[in-house]
């Protein structure tokens, strides 16, 4: 009984806050998704499922698919580049750690739009990188680095990078060195040590990192717009367009509700899988 | 602890280079003489000087830092408690709470922004710093919880037990054992929350009030004319301050104040926050204590600060000037309610919508004698017969621009864009009505045509055009034309004019098939507190000298005939800004097409899928 009370006590701030400022607005979102667009773009109180039925269209499915692929690719590249980096920072001499960590986050305190424009200056046809490569004689014709999928990926990777590194850092930092030493003493190869010791112990950091990269990437639209030339429509553009072009709030809300459900299901599956791996390892 | 090996060091250097590359570029361009962030023209420090005279940017900076500090502190406390609670106890509904806390990360920002806006207006909480802070705390909490929880995972419970066995109270145990152990997680989570808050645009747009603009909102609204080097200068200064701050924090830490460490860092954080905001306050505030406040909502980069200053001085009032970057963005904010604007600028078709949705009120033209300065061809237009609800502000068009050094031969209209020789070289406006409208005009139909057959044809044409398109860009298509990324473009007249100034090879063509026209107008929302003052402001803007001053700052076409007498000939004779009269007569304004917009939206998605 006492335990229940203290659980309630410690969780009450978040429950009260989220009830007031999140649950009620969320309820608004869900309820509007069942209404219809008014003649002039307002909301009409006709309860309907039309907004969800409209979504069953190969075109929207393709947009969904494209967005998932881009987010997934961003997540994987963030993980591949970010994990070793987070590991190095997390295992570096203690006195440097904090400053190395701060150095990661500092560039991200500059407005992301400003940084994206800096990338454009860097990558465009007559930009810094091309001029440099031409001057060095490495290429003789400027490379087309912008307004393609590669540029979008670089931009996304750049913007989301700390969201992968920081959670992994937090879990690498607590790694017990003795376990790794023990594995070494038992003649485990570095790869085996990594797979059997390091990876399982930093799993929760990886999970958090992937989550914090994958999900927000689905909602990013200024990178595909600015660096990709806005040539393909992603889920985020589709939702934005419902509010800022078609003025179809109910449909926009319906897409969002579906997105939220889908993400929660994916997160749920990932967590279940994670727990399974847990029980297999130990 | 082993020393780092050479590969680790090399890899880290590589990653840090990647992270700092754009920072290096923006620091460099903060010393660039050209206002456009595209070509290096020479060294200057004038942007730093300008920055310290730009009260709007400094004020936005102050708001941003304040919001980020406060919301991070709150979300760290709530988030850490939550993570510890979820980790320590198991109870019914725990899984549910956990999943629920993921939703703020998952929900699209625009949806959350609009939902919060609707909610705040329901509970009658006026939009401002408070609503912004509430919004930021709400989305930050989840990030802190997720990161701290991942740190707690695998946390050795025996340490806590040992502490309790040794007679420590639960409180002592928490502060002396648990907290220090999860500190790296809290710091990581807090840094992410701080970063998110510093950078948030969309949620902030919807939850900001007339006087609480943040820096990202300001930057976002500047995009249309390219982010000015002032922002680069500001970023450079911020970067410098952050580095100094980190060094100070490190020095304090290394002095081994161990138990007091956290306290010291917190105290120094607070001191720095207070001093910076106080300093910025002094720099930004001009000690305004006037009783009357006029809240204006206008397109970004459309009205120079000098005009606002003159109005404030003449009438001894304060103006809160906030901006939007599309009609629909403005409508969303007005529609959700709770907006406190006295004067809103809206384009032609949007005036129609605002009237139909009963969101604006009639204007008392007796208070605007200077309306007589406005040319008759800009009054009494179809979207507001008799100018009951709106009076003109500025107008513009869209035209074709091409680079004569790259394209030989004659360009006369839209049809030329489909020329296979222009593979991957066109920049188009990223606007479904304008572009589908263009394809309709190309086939000889009206831009407001909603006939399914005509739309189908336009769609197929636009799909064929895809291979020729380099990029869609509504914000700053001129950049692509200036730096040679695109050879030909369909852009706003003002953009074309500016592009031509930078790249002399560019030539403007008024498309022979028809002209897209847009007229922006002043409107007064229902419930405006300062209707009379808003009308006084409109009258002030219609002064020929003031009106000409606006035209000098921003190259849009001015409907003020008296002002045209004092506007530079150079711009008056530019066909991109002031297209020939016969073309204007043939031109069309957008109309609200009601529910048919759904087809436009679907076509747009099909073209871009």
Boltz contact constraints between the chains, C-beta under 6 A:
constraints:
  - contact:
      token1: [A, 7]
      token2: [B, 85]
      max_distance: 6.0
  - contact:
      token1: [A, 7]
      token2: [B, 89]
      max_distance: 6.0
  - contact:
      token1: [A, 7]
      token2: [B, 91]
      max_distance: 6.0
  - contact:
      token1: [A, 10]
      token2: [B, 81]
      max_distance: 6.0
  - contact:
      token1: [A, 10]
      token2: [B, 85]
      max_distance: 6.0
  - contact:
      token1: [A, 11]
      token2: [B, 85]
      max_distance: 6.0
  - contact:
      token1: [A, 13]
      token2: [B, 78]
      max_distance: 6.0
  - contact:
      token1: [A, 13]
      token2: [B, 81]
      max_distance: 6.0
  - contact:
      token1: [A, 14]
      token2: [B, 78]
      max_distance: 6.0
  - contact:
      token1: [A, 14]
      token2: [B, 82]
      max_distance: 6.0
  - contact:
      token1: [A, 21]
      token2: [B, 134]
      max_distance: 6.0
  - contact:
      token1: [A, 21]
      token2: [B, 138]
      max_distance: 6.0
  - contact:
      token1: [A, 22]
      token2: [B, 138]
      max_distance: 6.0
  - contact:
      token1: [A, 24]
      token2: [B, 119]
      max_distance: 6.0
  - contact:
      token1: [A, 25]
      token2: [B, 115]
      max_distance: 6.0
  - contact:
      token1: [A, 25]
      token2: [B, 116]
      max_distance: 6.0
  - contact:
      token1: [A, 25]
      token2: [B, 119]
      max_distance: 6.0
  - contact:
      token1: [A, 28]
      token2: [B, 115]
      max_distance: 6.0
  - contact:
      token1: [A, 28]
      token2: [B, 118]
      max_distance: 6.0
  - contact:
      token1: [A, 29]
      token2: [B, 111]
      max_distance: 6.0
  - contact:
      token1: [A, 29]
      token2: [B, 115]
      max_distance: 6.0
  - contact:
      token1: [A, 39]
      token2: [B, 594]
      max_distance: 6.0
  - contact:
      token1: [A, 40]
      token2: [B, 353]
      max_distance: 6.0
  - contact:
      token1: [A, 40]
      token2: [B, 356]
      max_distance: 6.0
  - contact:
      token1: [A, 40]
      token2: [B, 357]
      max_distance: 6.0
  - contact:
      token1: [A, 42]
      token2: [B, 357]
      max_distance: 6.0
  - contact:
      token1: [A, 59]
      token2: [B, 606]
      max_distance: 6.0
  - contact:
      token1: [A, 59]
      token2: [B, 609]
      max_distance: 6.0
  - contact:
      token1: [A, 62]
      token2: [B, 609]
      max_distance: 6.0
  - contact:
      token1: [A, 63]
      token2: [B, 609]
      max_distance: 6.0
  - contact:
      token1: [A, 85]
      token2: [B, 15]
      max_distance: 6.0
  - contact:
      token1: [A, 88]
      token2: [B, 8]
      max_distance: 6.0
  - contact:
      token1: [A, 88]
      token2: [B, 12]
      max_distance: 6.0
  - contact:
      token1: [A, 92]
      token2: [B, 4]
      max_distance: 6.0
  - contact:
      token1: [A, 93]
      token2: [B, 1]
      max_distance: 6.0
  - contact:
      token1: [A, 99]
      token2: [B, 250]
      max_distance: 6.0
  - contact:
      token1: [A, 102]
      token2: [B, 246]
      max_distance: 6.0
  - contact:
      token1: [A, 105]
      token2: [B, 191]
      max_distance: 6.0
  - contact:
      token1: [A, 106]
      token2: [B, 242]
      max_distance: 6.0
  - contact:
      token1: [A, 107]
      token2: [B, 19]
      max_distance: 6.0
  - contact:
      token1: [A, 107]
      token2: [B, 20]
      max_distance: 6.0
  - contact:
      token1: [A, 107]
      token2: [B, 23]
      max_distance: 6.0
  - contact:
      token1: [A, 108]
      token2: [B, 195]
      max_distance: 6.0
  - contact:
      token1: [A, 109]
      token2: [B, 198]
      max_distance: 6.0
  - contact:
      token1: [A, 109]
      token2: [B, 242]
      max_distance: 6.0
  - contact:
      token1: [A, 110]
      token2: [B, 235]
      max_distance: 6.0
  - contact:
      token1: [A, 111]
      token2: [B, 216]
      max_distance: 6.0
  - contact:
      token1: [A, 111]
      token2: [B, 219]
      max_distance: 6.0
  - contact:
      token1: [A, 112]
      token2: [B, 199]
      max_distance: 6.0
  - contact:
      token1: [A, 113]
      token2: [B, 219]
      max_distance: 6.0
  - contact:
      token1: [A, 114]
      token2: [B, 26]
      max_distance: 6.0
  - contact:
      token1: [A, 114]
      token2: [B, 227]
      max_distance: 6.0
  - contact:
      token1: [A, 114]
      token2: [B, 231]
      max_distance: 6.0
  - contact:
      token1: [A, 114]
      token2: [B, 235]
      max_distance: 6.0
  - contact:
      token1: [A, 115]
      token2: [B, 22]
      max_distance: 6.0
  - contact:
      token1: [A, 117]
      token2: [B, 37]
      max_distance: 6.0
  - contact:
      token1: [A, 117]
      token2: [B, 227]
      max_distance: 6.0
  - contact:
      token1: [A, 118]
      token2: [B, 22]
      max_distance: 6.0
  - contact:
      token1: [A, 118]
      token2: [B, 25]
      max_distance: 6.0
  - contact:
      token1: [A, 118]
      token2: [B, 26]
      max_distance: 6.0
  - contact:
      token1: [A, 119]
      token2: [B, 22]
      max_distance: 6.0
  - contact:
      token1: [A, 121]
      token2: [B, 25]
      max_distance: 6.0
  - contact:
      token1: [A, 122]
      token2: [B, 25]
      max_distance: 6.0
  - contact:
      token1: [A, 124]
      token2: [B, 483]
      max_distance: 6.0
  - contact:
      token1: [A, 124]
      token2: [B, 485]
      max_distance: 6.0
  - contact:
      token1: [A, 125]
      token2: [B, 485]
      max_distance: 6.0
  - contact:
      token1: [A, 126]
      token2: [B, 483]
      max_distance: 6.0
  - contact:
      token1: [A, 126]
      token2: [B, 484]
      max_distance: 6.0
  - contact:
      token1: [A, 147]
      token2: [B, 470]
      max_distance: 6.0
  - contact:
      token1: [A, 147]
      token2: [B, 471]
      max_distance: 6.0
  - contact:
      token1: [A, 166]
      token2: [B, 188]
      max_distance: 6.0
  - contact:
      token1: [A, 166]
      token2: [B, 192]
      max_distance: 6.0
  - contact:
      token1: [A, 167]
      token2: [B, 147]
      max_distance: 6.0
  - contact:
      token1: [A, 167]
      token2: [B, 150]
      max_distance: 6.0
  - contact:
      token1: [A, 170]
      token2: [B, 147]
      max_distance: 6.0
  - contact:
      token1: [A, 170]
      token2: [B, 151]
      max_distance: 6.0
  - contact:
      token1: [A, 170]
      token2: [B, 184]
      max_distance: 6.0
  - contact:
      token1: [A, 170]
      token2: [B, 185]
      max_distance: 6.0
  - contact:
      token1: [A, 170]
      token2: [B, 188]
      max_distance: 6.0
  - contact:
      token1: [A, 171]
      token2: [B, 150]
      max_distance: 6.0
  - contact:
      token1: [A, 173]
      token2: [B, 184]
      max_distance: 6.0
  - contact:
      token1: [A, 204]
      token2: [B, 150]
      max_distance: 6.0
  - contact:
      token1: [A, 204]
      token2: [B, 153]
      max_distance: 6.0
  - contact:
      token1: [A, 205]
      token2: [B, 150]
      max_distance: 6.0
  - contact:
      token1: [A, 208]
      token2: [B, 146]
      max_distance: 6.0
  - contact:
      token1: [A, 208]
      token2: [B, 147]
      max_distance: 6.0
  - contact:
      token1: [A, 208]
      token2: [B, 150]
      max_distance: 6.0
  - contact:
      token1: [A, 215]
      token2: [B, 105]
      max_distance: 6.0
  - contact:
      token1: [A, 215]
      token2: [B, 106]
      max_distance: 6.0
  - contact:
      token1: [A, 219]
      token2: [B, 108]
      max_distance: 6.0
  - contact:
      token1: [A, 219]
      token2: [B, 109]
      max_distance: 6.0
  - contact:
      token1: [A, 229]
      token2: [B, 471]
      max_distance: 6.0
  - contact:
      token1: [A, 230]
      token2: [B, 430]
      max_distance: 6.0
  - contact:
      token1: [A, 230]
      token2: [B, 472]
      max_distance: 6.0
  - contact:
      token1: [A, 232]
      token2: [B, 608]
      max_distance: 6.0
  - contact:
      token1: [A, 233]
      token2: [B, 605]
      max_distance: 6.0
  - contact:
      token1: [A, 233]
      token2: [B, 608]
      max_distance: 6.0
  - contact:
      token1: [A, 233]
      token2: [B, 609]
      max_distance: 6.0
  - contact:
      token1: [A, 239]
      token2: [B, 108]
      max_distance: 6.0
  - contact:
      token1: [A, 240]
      token2: [B, 110]
      max_distance: 6.0
  - contact:
      token1: [A, 243]
      token2: [B, 110]
      max_distance: 6.0
  - contact:
      token1: [A, 243]
      token2: [B, 332]
      max_distance: 6.0
  - contact:
      token1: [A, 244]
      token2: [B, 326]
      max_distance: 6.0
  - contact:
      token1: [A, 244]
      token2: [B, 328]
      max_distance: 6.0
  - contact:
      token1: [A, 244]
      token2: [B, 329]
      max_distance: 6.0
  - contact:
      token1: [A, 245]
      token2: [B, 432]
      max_distance: 6.0
  - contact:
      token1: [A, 246]
      token2: [B, 597]
      max_distance: 6.0
  - contact:
      token1: [A, 246]
      token2: [B, 601]
      max_distance: 6.0
  - contact:
      token1: [A, 256]
      token2: [B, 108]
      max_distance: 6.0
  - contact:
      token1: [A, 256]
      token2: [B, 111]
      max_distance: 6.0
  - contact:
      token1: [A, 260]
      token2: [B, 106]
      max_distance: 6.0
  - contact:
      token1: [A, 260]
      token2: [B, 107]
      max_distance: 6.0
  - contact:
      token1: [A, 263]
      token2: [B, 106]
      max_distance: 6.0
  - contact:
      token1: [A, 264]
      token2: [B, 99]
      max_distance: 6.0
  - contact:
      token1: [A, 267]
      token2: [B, 102]
      max_distance: 6.0
